[in-house]
Amino acid sequence: MTRSPATPLPPPKARRRLRETAALTQAQLAERLGVSRQTVRAWESGRTTPRGRKREAYAKLLTGLAEEAAARRARPALVPEPEGEPATPVPVVVAVGSGPGAVTDAADSLVLPAKPLPGREPAPAREPSSGPATDAPSEPGTAADPASEPASKSEPTSKSKPTSESASAPESAPSEGGLGVRHDPAALTPAQAFDALYEFSAPALVRQTYLLTGRRELARESVERAFQVAWERWPEVARDRDPVGWVRATAYEYALSPWHRFRLRHRHPEPPPADPADRTLLNTLLRLPPPHRRTLVLYDGVGLDLPETAAETEASTPAAANRLLHARETLADRLPELADPRVLHRRLAELASTERLRAARPPAVRLGSERRARILTRAAIAFTVALIGTTALTLRTAPTHYEPPVSPGETVRGVPPRVAPGSLSDEQLELRQKLRDQWQDGPERLTPRLE
């Protein structure tokens, strides 16, 4: 018996974009599907996936939202606006140095390099902006149109066709931040694909995590732990539209876990940066609340746009914007020269680049993941065997019937009291006879008789 294929769904970020493009809240979408708001939030963050009828209803609803978005994009081209009415300004959300294909300078080490992953075409670079949102009007159908951006990201990317130039390009050694050669994903083994992803993104992720924690060892440990989890779930990560984002979210969650404060190795502070300016910037970052710090690093450091930042931090877009503005205001109060987002982006990259943060080699990470999986599997088997043995021993030695305990004996001194009536004395016999012979004062007694 074979299982029927599940209804395809767009990636979590595309689901969130489609909902926000249709101006629907999570509560409204949950009411349409007959689920709770927490369920929709988990679907959009990628923590859970709908199944059965809910999956079909969710996919049908997202398809309808995508068609509505496409119809809205095509409507201005078919129906021109009446003359004399100015175009309504649309807020444009563009991040500084964002986009997987953005080329940055040498100091910009937070953004992943412009070289694409194996088998992926580089996305066109977006123009930088000075803030999270501007009020400049945009033409319909352009890249800044918020209605066209979600639909374009929800469509599956076409497979890159091999060209003669790429086929004849000589292989080069992989650099620190990216891959030096493009491979055919069909010819890569799972281990080779994992190693390529690790070499491409691990150095930048270690620098980003260092800005979140201020600890070099914890940054390396968080990234290695995230890649170990990715290797354990490699089929899921390999099919993900953004595997780097999957690993980044796992590394950030591990790095910002509050349980690290109870570890002995993390109770003592590490030496701060040597430069006083870098030390002041790092101390100011660490004073921010963890959600604000993570939002600032994702938007101004990594270069994600506001909806993607909100989706990765599991917050609404207005909440992510408020966190970003609050974090920028706090940095500007302490360091006024960082009020410009471009300067802030450059300073974050310089702060992360000054530290010597090296990640482990990919084979060591894979072996560590497999060793950890073996230890957990053996521990689970041992616990199960111990539980079965304890249950069998209990059933074997437990009594089958109840036997009341025998009361302990007591020593009796002297003559024991009479516990039962014995023979009557002469006085008792005389009194009994008197009661039988004489009537007592009061009404006549009734004696029941059989008729």
C-alpha positions as CSV (number, residue, x, y, z in Angstrom):
1,M,0.0,0.0,0.0
2,T,1.5,3.3,-1.1
3,R,0.9,6.7,0.4
4,S,-0.5,9.4,-1.8
5,P,1.7,12.4,-2.3
6,A,1.0,15.4,0.0
7,T,-0.3,18.6,-1.4
8,P,2.6,20.9,-2.2
9,L,3.0,24.1,-0.1
10,P,5.1,27.2,-0.6
11,P,8.0,27.7,1.8
12,P,7.1,29.3,5.2
13,K,8.4,32.8,4.2
14,A,6.3,32.8,1.1
15,R,3.2,31.8,3.1
16,R,3.8,34.8,5.3
17,R,4.3,37.1,2.4
18,L,1.1,36.0,0.7
19,R,-0.9,36.6,3.9
20,E,0.6,40.0,4.4
21,T,0.1,41.0,0.8
22,A,-3.6,40.1,1.2
23,A,-3.8,42.3,4.3
24,L,-4.8,39.4,6.5
25,T,-3.8,38.9,10.1
26,Q,-2.9,35.5,11.5
27,A,-6.2,35.5,13.5
28,Q,-8.2,36.1,10.3
29,L,-6.4,33.4,8.4
30,A,-6.9,31.0,11.3
31,E,-10.6,31.8,11.4
32,R,-10.9,30.9,7.7
33,L,-9.1,27.6,8.2
34,G,-10.8,26.7,11.5
35,V,-7.6,26.5,13.5
36,S,-5.9,28.6,16.2
37,R,-3.7,31.6,15.7
38,Q,-0.7,29.7,17.3
39,T,-1.1,27.0,14.6
40,V,-0.9,29.5,11.8
41,R,2.1,31.1,13.4
42,A,3.9,27.7,13.6
43,W,3.1,27.0,10.0
44,E,4.5,30.4,8.9
45,S,7.7,29.9,11.0
46,G,8.3,26.4,9.6
47,R,8.2,24.7,13.0
48,T,5.2,22.5,12.0
49,T,3.6,21.5,8.7
50,P,-0.1,21.0,8.2
51,R,-1.4,17.5,7.2
52,G,-4.5,16.0,5.8
53,R,-7.5,18.1,5.1
54,K,-6.0,21.2,6.8
55,R,-3.0,21.0,4.4
56,E,-5.3,20.9,1.4
57,A,-7.4,23.8,2.7
58,Y,-4.3,25.8,3.5
59,A,-2.8,25.1,0.0
60,K,-6.1,26.1,-1.7
61,L,-6.3,29.3,0.3
62,L,-2.6,30.2,-0.5
63,T,-3.3,29.6,-4.2
64,G,-6.2,31.9,-4.1
65,L,-4.1,34.6,-2.3
66,A,-1.4,34.2,-5.0
67,E,-3.9,34.6,-7.8
68,E,-5.4,37.7,-6.1
69,A,-1.9,39.2,-5.8
70,A,-1.2,38.5,-9.5
71,A,-4.5,40.1,-10.5
72,R,-3.7,43.2,-8.4
73,R,-0.3,43.5,-10.2
74,A,-1.9,43.2,-13.6
75,R,-4.7,45.6,-12.8
76,P,-2.8,48.9,-13.1
77,A,-1.5,47.9,-16.5
78,L,-5.0,47.3,-17.9
79,V,-6.9,50.1,-16.1
80,P,-5.0,53.4,-16.2
81,E,-5.5,55.8,-13.3
82,P,-7.7,58.8,-13.9
83,E,-5.9,62.0,-14.7
84,G,-5.6,64.6,-11.9
85,E,-5.3,62.0,-9.1
86,P,-1.8,61.6,-7.8
87,A,-0.4,58.1,-7.3
88,T,-0.6,56.8,-3.7
89,P,2.9,56.5,-2.2
90,V,3.7,52.9,-1.3
91,P,6.3,52.2,1.4
92,V,9.3,50.4,0.1
93,V,11.1,47.9,2.4
94,V,14.7,47.4,1.2
95,A,17.6,46.3,3.4
96,V,21.1,47.7,3.3
97,G,23.4,45.4,1.3
98,S,20.7,42.8,1.1
99,G,20.2,40.0,-1.4
100,P,22.1,36.8,-1.8
101,G,23.8,38.3,-4.9
102,A,24.8,41.6,-3.4
103,V,28.5,42.3,-3.8
104,T,30.1,43.8,-0.7
105,D,33.5,45.2,0.1
106,A,36.2,43.3,2.0
107,A,34.9,44.5,5.4
108,D,31.4,43.3,4.8
109,S,31.8,39.9,6.2
110,L,28.3,39.5,7.7
111,V,26.5,39.0,4.4
112,L,27.1,35.8,2.6
113,P,29.4,36.1,-0.4
114,A,28.0,36.7,-3.9
115,K,29.0,33.3,-5.2
116,P,25.9,31.2,-5.4
117,L,25.3,27.8,-3.8
118,P,25.8,24.7,-6.0
119,G,23.1,24.7,-8.7
120,R,21.5,28.0,-7.7
121,E,21.5,31.1,-9.8
122,P,22.4,34.4,-8.1
123,A,19.4,36.7,-7.4
124,P,19.6,40.2,-8.7
125,A,21.0,42.8,-6.3
126,R,18.6,45.2,-4.7
127,E,19.3,48.9,-4.3
128,P,20.3,49.8,-0.7
129,S,18.0,52.0,1.4
130,S,18.7,54.2,4.4
131,G,16.1,52.8,6.7
132,P,13.5,50.1,7.2
133,A,10.9,51.9,5.1
134,T,10.7,54.9,2.9
135,D,7.8,56.9,1.6
136,A,9.0,57.2,-2.0
137,P,6.3,56.2,-4.6
138,S,7.0,53.1,-6.7
139,E,5.7,52.2,-10.1
140,P,3.5,49.0,-10.3
141,G,5.3,46.0,-11.5
142,T,8.7,47.0,-10.3
143,A,10.9,45.2,-7.8
144,A,9.9,47.6,-5.0
145,D,6.2,46.8,-5.4
146,P,5.2,44.9,-2.2
147,A,2.5,43.0,-4.1
148,S,4.8,41.7,-6.7
149,E,7.6,40.7,-4.4
150,P,5.7,38.0,-2.4
151,A,4.4,36.3,-5.5
152,S,7.8,36.3,-7.2
153,K,9.4,34.7,-4.1
154,S,6.6,32.1,-3.9
155,E,7.3,30.8,-7.4
156,P,9.8,27.9,-7.5
157,T,13.2,28.9,-8.9
158,S,14.0,27.4,-12.3
159,K,16.9,25.0,-12.5
160,S,20.1,26.6,-13.9
161,K,21.1,25.3,-17.3
162,P,24.7,24.4,-17.7
163,T,26.6,26.6,-20.1
164,S,29.8,26.1,-21.9
165,E,31.5,28.8,-19.7
166,S,30.5,27.1,-16.5
167,A,31.2,23.6,-17.8
168,S,34.7,24.6,-18.9
169,A,35.5,26.7,-15.8
170,P,38.5,25.1,-13.9
171,E,38.0,24.0,-10.4
172,S,39.4,26.2,-7.7
173,A,39.9,25.8,-4.0
174,P,37.0,26.9,-1.8
175,S,37.6,30.3,-0.1
176,E,36.8,31.1,3.5
177,G,33.3,32.5,2.9
178,G,32.1,30.7,-0.2
179,L,32.6,28.1,-2.9
180,G,35.2,28.5,-5.6
181,V,33.4,26.2,-8.1
182,R,29.9,25.4,-9.0
183,H,28.8,21.8,-9.0
184,D,25.8,19.9,-10.4
185,P,23.6,19.2,-7.4
186,A,22.5,15.9,-9.0
187,A,26.2,14.7,-9.0
188,L,26.8,15.6,-5.3
189,T,26.4,13.0,-2.5
190,P,24.7,14.1,0.7
191,A,28.1,14.5,2.4
192,Q,29.5,16.7,-0.4
193,A,26.4,18.9,-0.5
194,F,26.5,19.3,3.3
195,D,30.2,20.2,3.1
196,A,29.5,22.7,0.3
197,L,26.8,24.4,2.4
198,Y,29.0,24.4,5.5
199,E,32.0,26.0,3.7
200,F,29.8,28.5,2.1
201,S,27.9,29.8,5.1
202,A,29.7,28.7,8.3
203,P,32.3,31.6,8.6
204,A,29.7,34.3,8.1
205,L,27.3,32.6,10.6
206,V,30.0,32.4,13.2
207,R,30.6,36.2,12.9
208,Q,26.9,36.9,13.1
209,T,26.5,34.7,16.2
210,Y,29.5,36.5,17.8
211,L,27.6,39.8,17.5
212,L,24.6,38.2,19.3
213,T,26.6,36.7,22.2
214,G,29.9,38.5,22.5
215,R,31.6,35.1,23.1
216,R,33.9,33.5,20.6
217,E,33.6,29.9,21.8
218,L,29.8,30.1,22.2
219,A,29.5,31.4,18.6
220,R,31.6,28.5,17.2
221,E,29.7,26.0,19.3
222,S,26.3,27.4,18.3
223,V,27.1,27.2,14.6
224,E,28.5,23.7,14.9
225,R,25.5,22.5,16.9
226,A,23.2,24.0,14.2
227,F,25.0,22.2,11.4
228,Q,24.9,19.0,13.4
229,V,21.1,19.3,13.7
230,A,21.0,20.1,10.0
231,W,23.0,16.9,9.2
232,E,20.6,14.9,11.3
233,R,17.7,16.3,9.3
234,W,19.5,16.6,6.0
235,P,16.6,15.5,3.8
236,E,14.5,18.3,5.2
237,V,17.3,20.9,5.0
238,A,18.3,19.8,1.5
239,R,14.8,20.4,0.1
240,D,14.4,23.7,1.9
241,R,14.3,26.8,-0.3
242,D,16.7,28.6,2.1
243,P,19.0,26.1,3.8
244,V,21.3,28.9,5.1
245,G,18.3,30.5,6.8
246,W,17.3,27.2,8.3
247,V,20.8,26.8,9.9
248,R,21.0,30.4,10.9
249,A,17.7,30.3,12.8
250,T,18.8,27.1,14.6
251,A,22.2,28.7,15.5
252,Y,20.6,31.9,16.8
253,E,18.1,30.0,19.0
254,Y,20.9,27.9,20.5
255,A,23.2,30.9,21.0
256,L,20.5,33.0,22.8
257,S,19.3,30.1,25.0
258,P,19.1,31.3,28.7
259,W,20.5,28.0,29.9
260,H,24.1,28.9,29.0
261,R,24.3,31.1,32.1
262,F,24.4,27.9,34.3
263,R,27.3,26.4,32.5
264,L,30.7,26.7,34.3
265,R,32.6,27.5,31.1
266,H,30.4,30.5,30.3
267,R,30.3,32.1,33.8
268,H,33.6,33.8,33.3
269,P,33.7,36.7,30.7
270,E,36.0,36.4,27.7
271,P,38.5,39.2,26.9
272,P,36.8,42.1,25.1
273,P,38.0,43.5,21.7
274,A,41.2,45.5,21.8
275,D,39.9,48.5,20.0
276,P,37.9,50.8,22.4
277,A,35.4,51.7,19.7
278,D,34.7,48.0,19.0
279,R,34.5,47.3,22.7
280,T,31.9,50.1,23.2
281,L,29.8,48.9,20.2
282,L,29.9,45.3,21.5
283,N,28.9,46.3,25.0
284,T,26.0,48.4,23.6
285,L,24.8,45.5,21.5
286,L,24.9,43.1,24.5
287,R,22.8,45.5,26.6
288,L,19.9,45.3,24.1
289,P,17.2,42.7,24.8
290,P,17.8,39.5,22.9
291,P,14.9,39.9,20.5
292,H,15.9,43.5,19.6
293,R,19.6,42.4,19.2
294,R,18.6,39.6,16.9
295,T,16.4,41.8,14.8
296,L,19.1,44.4,14.4
297,V,21.7,41.8,13.4
298,L,19.4,40.2,10.8
299,Y,18.3,43.5,9.2
300,D,21.3,45.8,9.5
301,G,24.0,43.1,9.6
302,V,22.8,40.1,7.5
303,G,20.7,42.3,5.2
304,L,17.3,40.6,5.3
305,D,14.2,42.6,4.5
306,L,11.6,43.3,7.2
307,P,9.1,40.5,6.4
308,E,11.9,37.9,6.4
309,T,13.3,39.3,9.6
310,A,9.9,39.1,11.2
311,A,9.4,35.6,10.0
312,E,12.7,34.4,11.3
313,T,12.2,36.0,14.7
314,E,8.6,34.6,14.9
315,A,7.1,38.1,15.3
316,S,4.7,40.2,13.3
317,T,6.1,42.7,10.8
318,P,5.0,45.8,12.9
319,A,6.6,44.2,16.0
320,A,9.9,43.6,14.1
321,A,9.9,47.2,12.8
322,N,9.4,48.5,16.4
323,R,12.2,46.3,17.7
324,L,14.5,47.6,14.9
325,L,13.7,51.2,15.6
326,H,14.1,50.8,19.3
327,A,17.5,49.1,18.8
328,R,18.7,51.8,16.5
329,E,17.6,54.5,18.9
330,T,19.5,52.9,21.7
331,L,22.7,52.6,19.6
332,A,22.3,56.2,18.4
333,D,22.0,57.5,22.0
334,R,25.2,55.8,23.0
335,L,27.1,56.1,19.6
336,P,25.6,59.1,17.6
337,E,27.8,58.3,14.6
338,L,25.8,55.0,14.1
339,A,22.5,56.8,13.4
340,D,23.1,56.2,9.7
341,P,22.1,52.6,8.7
342,R,24.9,52.4,6.2
343,V,27.5,53.3,8.8
344,L,25.9,50.9,11.3
345,H,26.1,48.1,8.7
346,R,29.8,48.8,8.0
347,R,30.7,49.0,11.7
348,L,28.9,45.7,12.5
349,A,30.9,44.0,9.7
350,E,34.2,45.5,10.9
351,L,33.5,44.4,14.5
352,A,32.9,40.8,13.4
353,S,35.9,40.8,11.0
354,T,38.4,42.0,13.6
355,E,38.0,38.8,15.7
356,R,39.7,35.5,14.6
357,L,36.7,33.2,14.5
358,R,37.4,29.9,12.8
359,A,34.9,27.2,12.4
360,A,35.7,23.4,12.4
361,R,36.1,21.4,9.3
362,P,32.9,19.9,7.7
363,P,34.0,16.2,8.3
364,A,34.5,16.9,12.0
365,V,31.0,18.4,12.2
366,R,29.4,15.5,10.4
367,L,31.3,13.0,12.6
368,G,30.2,14.9,15.7
369,S,26.6,14.8,14.6
370,E,26.7,11.1,13.9
371,R,28.5,10.4,17.2
372,R,25.8,12.4,19.1
373,A,23.0,10.5,17.3
374,R,24.6,7.2,18.2
375,I,24.9,8.2,21.9
376,L,21.3,9.3,22.1
377,T,20.1,6.2,20.3
378,R,22.0,3.9,22.6
379,A,20.8,5.9,25.7
380,A,17.2,5.6,24.5
381,I,17.7,1.8,23.9
382,A,19.2,1.4,27.3
383,F,16.5,3.3,29.0
384,T,13.8,1.3,27.2
385,V,15.5,-2.0,28.2
386,A,15.8,-0.9,31.8
387,L,12.1,0.1,31.8
388,I,11.0,-3.2,30.4
389,G,13.2,-5.1,32.8
390,T,11.8,-3.2,35.8
391,T,8.3,-3.8,34.7
392,A,8.9,-7.5,34.2
393,L,10.6,-7.8,37.6
394,T,7.6,-6.0,39.3
395,L,5.1,-8.3,37.6
396,R,7.2,-11.3,38.6
397,T,7.6,-10.4,42.3
398,A,4.3,-8.7,43.0
399,P,1.8,-10.6,45.2
400,T,-1.3,-12.1,43.5
401,H,-3.7,-11.8,46.5
402,Y,-4.0,-9.8,49.7
403,E,-3.1,-11.2,53.0
404,P,-4.1,-9.1,56.0
405,P,-1.3,-8.7,58.6
406,V,-1.6,-10.5,61.9
407,S,-1.9,-8.2,64.9
408,P,0.9,-8.5,67.4
409,G,0.1,-10.1,70.8
410,E,-0.2,-8.1,74.0
411,T,0.7,-9.1,77.5
412,V,-2.3,-9.2,79.9
413,R,-1.7,-8.7,83.6
414,G,-4.2,-9.5,86.5
415,V,-7.7,-10.9,86.0
416,P,-9.0,-10.2,82.5
417,P,-12.4,-8.3,82.4
418,R,-15.5,-10.3,81.6
419,V,-16.2,-9.9,77.9
420,A,-19.4,-11.9,77.8
421,P,-22.4,-12.4,80.2
422,G,-22.1,-15.5,82.3
423,S,-24.6,-17.1,84.7
424,L,-26.9,-14.8,86.5
425,S,-26.7,-14.3,90.3
426,D,-29.6,-14.7,92.7
427,E,-30.3,-11.0,92.8
428,Q,-30.4,-10.8,89.0
429,L,-32.7,-13.7,88.8
430,E,-35.1,-12.2,91.4
431,L,-35.1,-8.9,89.5
432,R,-35.9,-10.6,86.2
433,Q,-38.8,-12.5,87.8
434,K,-40.2,-9.3,89.3
435,L,-40.2,-7.6,86.0
436,R,-42.1,-10.5,84.4
437,D,-44.7,-10.7,87.2
438,Q,-45.6,-7.1,87.8
439,W,-46.9,-4.4,85.4
440,Q,-44.9,-1.3,85.2
441,D,-46.4,2.2,85.5
442,G,-47.7,3.5,82.2
443,P,-49.9,2.5,79.4
444,E,-50.7,-1.1,78.8
445,R,-48.1,-2.9,76.8
446,L,-49.1,-4.4,73.5
447,T,-47.8,-7.8,72.7
448,P,-47.9,-8.8,69.0
449,R,-49.8,-12.1,68.5
450,L,-50.3,-14.3,65.5
451,E,-53.9,-14.6,64.4
